[in-house]
Amino acid sequence: MNPKREELINMLIKSERPLWRSVAKSLKKRIREVNLSRINKYSKKGDIILVPGKVLGGGDINHKVTIAAFLYTKNAIEKLKKSKSKIMSIEDLYKTKPKKVILIG
């Protein structure tokens, strides 16, 4: 397993919140892949999206969101920047202690 992934899993598993422990378990099993079209379908402007895996550039996103994921494709990053969305790592989102997160993946 990737050392960066293992370190993230170990950090999240210690969390008090069930959400983060669930994300850790998901990352431990496998890296999920989610297209932008799916994120667009299940989110609205201003939402905070958490993908326990990789964001792919399939489809488009037509509103501004904050997305935290373990990996992003180059195409996904370009499309997210075009929509003026915020891109961050799962670790960075964890540190901000958001109250409401939409888990996709």
Backbone as a printed PyTorch tensor [residue, N CA C, xyz], in Angstrom:
tensor([[[  0.8470,  -1.1890,   0.0000],
         [  0.0000,   0.0000,   0.0000],
         [  0.8870,   1.2450,   0.0000]],

        [[  0.4090,   2.2650,  -0.6620],
         [  1.0740,   3.5550,  -0.7280],
         [  1.2680,   4.1080,   0.6900]],

        [[  2.4960,   4.5230,   1.0560],
         [  2.7490,   5.0380,   2.4210],
         [  1.8910,   6.2640,   2.7740]],

        [[  1.6450,   7.1240,   1.7950],
         [  0.8170,   8.3100,   2.0300],
         [ -0.6200,   7.8790,   2.3600]],

        [[ -1.1200,   6.9060,   1.6380],
         [ -2.4640,   6.3800,   1.8840],
         [ -2.5510,   5.7270,   3.2600]],

        [[ -1.5460,   4.9580,   3.5970],
         [ -1.5150,   4.2840,   4.8990],
         [ -1.4850,   5.2940,   6.0430]],

        [[ -0.7170,   6.3520,   5.8730],
         [ -0.6240,   7.4070,   6.8940],
         [ -1.9770,   8.1050,   7.0760]],

        [[ -2.6620,   8.3790,   5.9660],
         [ -3.9750,   9.0080,   6.0220],
         [ -4.9760,   8.1010,   6.7330]],

        [[ -4.9720,   6.8260,   6.3860],
         [ -5.8710,   5.8590,   7.0220],
         [ -5.6400,   5.8190,   8.5310]],

        [[ -4.3910,   5.7650,   8.9510],
         [ -4.0620,   5.7270,  10.3860],
         [ -4.5320,   6.9810,  11.1180]],

        [[ -4.4460,   8.1360,  10.4520],
         [ -4.8970,   9.3840,  11.0640],
         [ -6.4230,   9.3810,  11.2130]],

        [[ -7.1340,   8.9790,  10.1570],
         [ -8.5950,   9.0250,  10.1600],
         [ -9.2210,   8.0030,  11.0990]],

        [[ -8.6130,   6.8470,  11.2300],
         [ -9.1680,   5.7650,  12.0520],
         [ -9.2380,   6.1560,  13.5330]],

        [[ -8.4050,   7.1080,  13.9410],
         [ -8.3600,   7.5680,  15.3320],
         [ -9.4290,   8.6180,  15.6490]],

        [[-10.1590,   9.0540,  14.6290],
         [-11.1420,  10.1220,  14.8020],
         [-12.2950,   9.6950,  15.6970]],

        [[-12.8760,  10.6820,  16.3550],
         [-14.0670,  10.4650,  17.1840],
         [-15.3160,  10.3180,  16.3120]],

        [[-15.2990,  10.9450,  15.1260],
         [-16.4790,  10.9550,  14.2580],
         [-16.5480,   9.7080,  13.3860]],

        [[-17.7000,   9.0600,  13.3600],
         [-17.8770,   7.8540,  12.5470],
         [-17.6030,   8.0790,  11.0550]],

        [[-17.8940,   9.2910,  10.5590],
         [-17.6440,   9.5950,   9.1500],
         [-16.1970,   9.3260,   8.7700]],

        [[-15.2700,   9.8250,   9.5730],
         [-13.8440,   9.7060,   9.2420],
         [-13.3650,   8.2640,   9.3740]],

        [[-13.8950,   7.5430,  10.3580],
         [-13.5320,   6.1240,  10.4740],
         [-14.0530,   5.3370,   9.2730]],

        [[-15.2260,   5.7010,   8.7910],
         [-15.8040,   5.0680,   7.6060],
         [-14.9470,   5.3480,   6.3610]],

        [[-14.4850,   6.5770,   6.2240],
         [-13.6130,   6.9460,   5.0990],
         [-12.3130,   6.1520,   5.1760]],

        [[-11.7620,   6.0110,   6.3760],
         [-10.5260,   5.2390,   6.5550],
         [-10.7210,   3.7890,   6.1170]],

        [[-11.8290,   3.1990,   6.5210],
         [-12.1080,   1.8050,   6.1350],
         [-12.2740,   1.6740,   4.6330]],

        [[-12.9170,   2.6430,   4.0240],
         [-13.1110,   2.6320,   2.5760],
         [-11.7720,   2.7320,   1.8480]],

        [[-10.9170,   3.6400,   2.3050],
         [ -9.5870,   3.8050,   1.6870],
         [ -8.7190,   2.5540,   1.8680]],

        [[ -8.9370,   1.8730,   2.9620],
         [ -8.1570,   0.6650,   3.2450],
         [ -8.5130,  -0.4560,   2.2660]],

        [[ -9.8040,  -0.5510,   1.9210],
         [-10.2700,  -1.5970,   1.0100],
         [ -9.7840,  -1.3660,  -0.4210]],

        [[-10.0760,  -0.1660,  -0.9340],
         [ -9.6990,   0.1560,  -2.3140],
         [ -9.8830,   1.6410,  -2.5830]],

        [[ -9.2910,   2.0970,  -3.6710],
         [ -9.4500,   3.4820,  -4.0980],
         [-10.6720,   3.5480,  -5.0150]],

        [[-11.6930,   4.2400,  -4.5750],
         [-12.8970,   4.3950,  -5.3860],
         [-12.6660,   5.4830,  -6.4320]],

        [[-13.3430,   5.3800,  -7.5550],
         [-13.2270,   6.3720,  -8.6200],
         [-14.5970,   6.9790,  -8.8920]],

        [[-14.6450,   8.3110,  -8.9180],
         [-15.9090,   9.0310,  -9.0980],
         [-15.7290,  10.0820, -10.1870]],

        [[-16.6290,  10.0600, -11.1750],
         [-16.6100,  11.0600, -12.2360],
         [-17.2350,  12.3650, -11.7770]],

        [[-16.8180,  13.4610, -12.4050],
         [-17.3860,  14.7690, -12.0930],
         [-18.8900,  14.7970, -12.3540]],

        [[-19.3580,  14.0510, -13.3460],
         [-20.7950,  14.0240, -13.6470],
         [-21.5990,  13.5270, -12.4360]],

        [[-21.0640,  12.5720, -11.7130],
         [-21.7520,  12.0470, -10.5110],
         [-21.7460,  13.0880,  -9.3850]],

        [[-20.6140,  13.7500,  -9.2270],
         [-20.5190,  14.8080,  -8.2150],
         [-21.5110,  15.9200,  -8.5440]],

        [[-21.5860,  16.2820,  -9.8160],
         [-22.5070,  17.3260, -10.2630],
         [-23.9600,  16.9360,  -9.9700]],

        [[-24.2880,  15.6780, -10.1900],
         [-25.6530,  15.1760,  -9.9930],
         [-26.0950,  15.1970,  -8.5330]],

        [[-25.1790,  14.8750,  -7.6200],
         [-25.5360,  14.7220,  -6.2060],
         [-25.1230,  15.8950,  -5.3150]],

        [[-24.7600,  17.0120,  -5.9190],
         [-24.3600,  18.1730,  -5.1130],
         [-25.0120,  19.4350,  -5.6470]],

        [[-24.9170,  20.4710,  -4.8290],
         [-25.3890,  21.7800,  -5.2560],
         [-24.3260,  22.8190,  -4.8930]],

        [[-24.4990,  24.0010,  -5.3900],
         [-23.5350,  25.0790,  -5.1640],
         [-23.2350,  25.2330,  -3.6760]],

        [[-21.9350,  25.2690,  -3.3540],
         [-21.5000,  25.5000,  -1.9820],
         [-21.2900,  24.2500,  -1.1430]],

        [[-21.6910,  23.0860,  -1.6560],
         [-21.5370,  21.8390,  -0.8990],
         [-20.0640,  21.4640,  -0.7080]],

        [[-19.8100,  20.7190,   0.3540],
         [-18.4870,  20.1480,   0.6040],
         [-18.5920,  18.6630,   0.3040]],

        [[-17.8280,  18.2190,  -0.6840],
         [-17.8810,  16.8480,  -1.1680],
         [-16.6240,  16.1080,  -0.7260]],

        [[-16.8100,  14.8880,  -0.2510],
         [-15.6910,  14.0380,   0.1630],
         [-15.7100,  12.7640,  -0.6710]],

        [[-14.6270,  12.5290,  -1.4020],
         [-14.4860,  11.3310,  -2.2310],
         [-13.3520,  10.4850,  -1.6470]],

        [[-13.6740,   9.3200,  -1.0720],
         [-12.6180,   8.4670,  -0.5140],
         [-11.9050,   7.6930,  -1.6290]],

        [[-11.2590,   8.4410,  -2.5040],
         [-10.5870,   7.8330,  -3.6460],
         [-10.1440,   8.8770,  -4.6450]],

        [[-10.4510,   8.6180,  -5.9190],
         [ -9.9490,   9.4330,  -7.0210],
         [-11.0930,  10.1050,  -7.7710]],

        [[-10.9290,  11.4050,  -8.0640],
         [-11.9050,  12.1450,  -8.8610],
         [-11.4440,  12.0940, -10.3110]],

        [[-12.3450,  11.6020, -11.1810],
         [-12.0630,  11.4920, -12.6080],
         [-12.7330,  12.6370, -13.3600]],

        [[-12.2260,  12.9540, -14.5330],
         [-12.7290,  14.0890, -15.3110],
         [-13.9130,  13.7940, -16.2040]],

        [[-14.5570,  12.6480, -16.0680],
         [-15.7150,  12.3240, -16.9020],
         [-16.9010,  13.2070, -16.5830]],

        [[-17.4470,  13.8320, -17.6040],
         [-18.5890,  14.7270, -17.4070],
         [-18.1270,  16.1120, -17.0200]],

        [[-19.0710,  16.9140, -16.5980],
         [-18.7800,  18.3030, -16.2190],
         [-19.3980,  18.6050, -14.8660]],

        [[-18.9420,  19.7020, -14.3010],
         [-19.5530,  20.2120, -13.0740],
         [-19.9460,  21.6510, -13.3690]],

        [[-21.2020,  22.0020, -13.1020],
         [-21.6880,  23.3290, -13.4900],
         [-21.9690,  24.2460, -12.2980]],

        [[-21.4110,  23.9120, -11.1420],
         [-21.5430,  24.7780,  -9.9780],
         [-20.2810,  24.6550,  -9.1050]],

        [[-20.1010,  25.6590,  -8.2730],
         [-18.9120,  25.7320,  -7.4210],
         [-19.1130,  24.9060,  -6.1500]],

        [[-18.1720,  23.9920,  -5.8950],
         [-18.1970,  23.1650,  -4.6870],
         [-16.7820,  23.1030,  -4.1100]],

        [[-16.6780,  22.5360,  -2.9350],
         [-15.3790,  22.2030,  -2.3510],
         [-15.2740,  20.6860,  -2.4050]],

        [[-14.1750,  20.1920,  -2.9670],
         [-13.9970,  18.7460,  -3.0900],
         [-12.7000,  18.3300,  -2.4160]],

        [[-12.8160,  17.3000,  -1.5820],
         [-11.6430,  16.6850,  -0.9580],
         [-11.5810,  15.2410,  -1.4450]],

        [[-10.4060,  14.8500,  -1.9310],
         [-10.2140,  13.4830,  -2.4170],
         [ -8.7640,  13.0860,  -2.2050]],

        [[ -8.5190,  11.7860,  -2.3490],
         [ -7.1570,  11.2830,  -2.2090],
         [ -6.3420,  11.5760,  -3.4730]],

        [[ -6.9760,  11.4240,  -4.6390],
         [ -6.3110,  11.6690,  -5.9270],
         [ -7.2590,  12.3790,  -6.8810]],

        [[ -6.6890,  13.0910,  -7.8610],
         [ -7.4420,  13.7610,  -8.9200],
         [ -6.7300,  13.5170, -10.2460]],

        [[ -7.5030,  13.3400, -11.3200],
         [ -6.8680,  13.2890, -12.6410],
         [ -6.6040,  14.7310, -13.0840]],

        [[ -5.7200,  14.8810, -14.0260],
         [ -5.3860,  16.2040, -14.5510],
         [ -6.6350,  16.8580, -15.1520]],

        [[ -7.4110,  16.0750, -15.8910],
         [ -8.6220,  16.5810, -16.5200],
         [ -9.6370,  17.0450, -15.4730]],

        [[ -9.7720,  16.3000, -14.3900],
         [-10.7010,  16.6840, -13.3150],
         [-10.2690,  18.0080, -12.6880]],

        [[ -8.9880,  18.1540, -12.4480],
         [ -8.4720,  19.4000, -11.8540],
         [ -8.7770,  20.5850, -12.7600]],

        [[ -8.5530,  20.4300, -14.0610],
         [ -8.8170,  21.5160, -15.0140],
         [-10.2920,  21.9190, -14.9940]],

        [[-11.1810,  20.9310, -15.0030],
         [-12.6180,  21.2160, -14.9990],
         [-13.0670,  21.8320, -13.6710]],

        [[-12.5000,  21.3840, -12.5720],
         [-12.8540,  21.9540, -11.2730],
         [-12.3880,  23.3990, -11.1600]],

        [[-11.2020,  23.6790, -11.6800],
         [-10.7040,  25.0630, -11.6730],
         [-11.5980,  25.9530, -12.5290]],

        [[-12.0410,  25.4210, -13.6650],
         [-12.9190,  26.1770, -14.5640],
         [-14.2330,  26.5330, -13.8710]],

        [[-14.7320,  25.6450, -13.0200],
         [-15.9770,  25.9090, -12.2810],
         [-15.7410,  26.7320, -11.0120]],

        [[-14.4730,  27.0920, -10.7960],
         [-14.0580,  27.8660,  -9.6110],
         [-14.2710,  27.1000,  -8.3010]],

        [[-14.2540,  25.7750,  -8.3920],
         [-14.3910,  24.9320,  -7.2060],
         [-13.0810,  24.8740,  -6.4420]],

        [[-13.1760,  24.5990,  -5.1610],
         [-11.9910,  24.4680,  -4.3150],
         [-11.5900,  22.9900,  -4.2810]],

        [[-10.3090,  22.7370,  -4.4910],
         [ -9.7650,  21.3800,  -4.5030],
         [ -8.8560,  21.2240,  -3.2960]],

        [[ -9.0680,  20.1440,  -2.5450],
         [ -8.2090,  19.9240,  -1.3820],
         [ -8.0150,  18.4370,  -1.1210]],

        [[ -7.0860,  18.1470,  -0.2450],
         [ -6.8400,  16.7560,   0.1400],
         [ -7.8100,  16.3620,   1.2530]],

        [[ -7.9800,  15.0670,   1.4520],
         [ -8.8220,  14.5850,   2.5500],
         [ -8.2470,  15.0460,   3.8870]],

        [[ -6.9350,  14.9900,   4.0010],
         [ -6.2620,  15.4100,   5.2350],
         [ -6.5620,  16.8790,   5.5490]],

        [[ -6.5020,  17.7360,   4.5320],
         [ -6.7840,  19.1600,   4.7540],
         [ -8.2410,  19.3900,   5.1660]],

        [[ -9.1670,  18.6520,   4.5470],
         [-10.5710,  18.7720,   4.9330],
         [-10.7720,  18.3080,   6.3680]],

        [[-10.1460,  17.2040,   6.7270],
         [-10.2300,  16.6610,   8.0890],
         [ -9.7980,  17.7170,   9.1170]],

        [[ -8.7450,  18.4280,   8.7970],
         [ -8.2150,  19.4440,   9.7230],
         [ -9.1540,  20.6380,   9.8930]],

        [[-10.0080,  20.9110,   8.8950],
         [-10.9450,  22.0470,   8.9990],
         [-12.1660,  21.7190,   9.8370]],

        [[-12.3700,  20.4300,  10.1450],
         [-13.4910,  19.9600,  10.9660],
         [-14.8490,  20.4720,  10.4570]],

        [[-15.1750,  20.1370,   9.1930],
         [-16.4650,  20.6130,   8.6440],
         [-17.6470,  19.9630,   9.3520]],

        [[-18.7530,  20.6960,   9.4470],
         [-19.9290,  20.1540,  10.1260],
         [-20.7740,  19.3030,   9.1910]],

        [[-20.8290,  19.6690,   7.9100],
         [-21.6550,  18.9300,   6.9600],
         [-20.8220,  18.5820,   5.7310]],

        [[-20.7540,  17.2960,   5.4280],
         [-19.9940,  16.7960,   4.2820],
         [-20.8690,  15.8120,   3.5260]],

        [[-20.7930,  15.8610,   2.1940],
         [-21.4980,  14.8810,   1.3710],
         [-20.4710,  13.8730,   0.8980]],

        [[-20.6710,  12.6230,   1.2760],
         [-19.7620,  11.5340,   0.9080],
         [-20.2400,  10.9220,  -0.4070]],

        [[-19.3850,  10.9570,  -1.4150],
         [-19.7140,  10.3760,  -2.7240],
         [-18.6190,   9.3910,  -3.0990]],

        [[-19.0330,   8.1660,  -3.3340],
         [-18.0440,   7.1750,  -3.7510],
         [-18.0750,   5.9130,  -2.9750]]])
